[in-house]
Amino acid sequence: MKYIILLALLFNLNHCISFYAKEGVEKCFSDEVPSQTIVVIYHELMSEGVAKNEKRDIPKMIKDGITLNVYGPDGNIVKTAKTAEGKNKLSFTAKTMGRYKFCVIKSKQFWSVNEYKYSIKIQQGVDHNLQDAANKTHVESIKDRISALKNRTDDFISLQQLNREQEDKLTTQSIDISRRVTQTTILQIVVLLASGVYQIWSLKKFFKQRFLM
């Protein structure tokens, strides 16, 4: 059974929170976020290990990581991420004003239930440097798309050029074949005419000899 624990925070979420995330139990934090506000979430699976069993291998136990879901005021997921071992960062821009939920969940293993030390820090209204970085990332993404589009265009032009070359080659071959067929036909006609003339000459000679006799 999946339990949801909603923690109403009485302090600013800009502070870092550390806790143990238990398998199969979702822990949620909520906070009011103004519209058009950049929110950055720093989330980390602490290297200290698993509660009550510090010597176990964390990478093998977490497998696909711990899931962090961000829910908007309408209850829909606006952002999701996997927290692997070590420090991770997630950012988004709040489109609407309201209370956002930040929920952490680790799928339950069949053979055991473990607790993982987890840290989360949420910052609102990040400085312009991060905004500039986001804008730069957006510009880089556009550049990558333009570059990919240019590569596709170049490939299409190269394909058209190859098709034209193949068409020219086929046209040349067709003309050459037609020329050879024409030459062969003319040669056959000449041979037939020569044969006919020879036969007529032979017949004339034959009848002339018969007449003289």
Buried (B, 14 or more C-beta within 10 A) or exposed (E): EEEEEEEEEEEEBEEEBEBBBBBEBBBBBBBEBEEEBBBBBBBBBBEEBBEEEEEEEBEEBBEEBBBBBBBBBEEEEBBEBEBBBEEBEBBBBBEEEEEBBBBBBBEBEEEEEBBBBBBBBBBBEBEEEBEEEBEEEEEEEEEEEEEEEEEEEEEEEEEEEEEEEEEEEEEEEEEEEEEEEEEEEEEEEEEEEEEEEEEEEEEEEEEEEEEEE
